[in-house]
């Protein structure tokens, strides 16, 4: 079990596996990790629909680029930082989440500037890469929390 705990909490952790898992589970009580995963995975489809002109959503780049408007972002900037802010895995999640919103905003800004090909390129490269990192961070958190529930 220590492998994925070390991935989130860092390899220099002094606490026991159960202590770390309990800390993660406490922090995750304030966040529905599965919903956060689904919500952030859905962004690619939302952006694809926007680029195809079939979306009913009116995106504002200045709002999309803010990483504290979604439930995950509010948690990251609140209870997540309070409970987990000292751990490398949480710092990675915070950074990846911020970059995720910046990349999504970039796609929208490019589309609004009539640079559809560039917007598609950013979506399929930069956005897709950072999205995978956010989803990986969240899946790791979910794994730690679920493992704690079993024990």
Secondary structure as GFF3:
##gff-version 3
##sequence-region A 1 151
A	DSSP	alpha_helix	2	9	.	.	.	ID=ss1
A	DSSP	alpha_helix	17	28	.	.	.	ID=ss2
A	DSSP	alpha_helix	33	52	.	.	.	ID=ss3
A	DSSP	alpha_helix	61	64	.	.	.	ID=ss4
A	DSSP	alpha_helix	71	75	.	.	.	ID=ss5
A	DSSP	pi_helix	76	80	.	.	.	ID=ss6
A	DSSP	alpha_helix	81	84	.	.	.	ID=ss7
A	DSSP	alpha_helix	88	112	.	.	.	ID=ss8
A	DSSP	alpha_helix	116	122	.	.	.	ID=ss9
A	DSSP	pi_helix	123	127	.	.	.	ID=ss10
A	DSSP	alpha_helix	128	150	.	.	.	ID=ss11
###
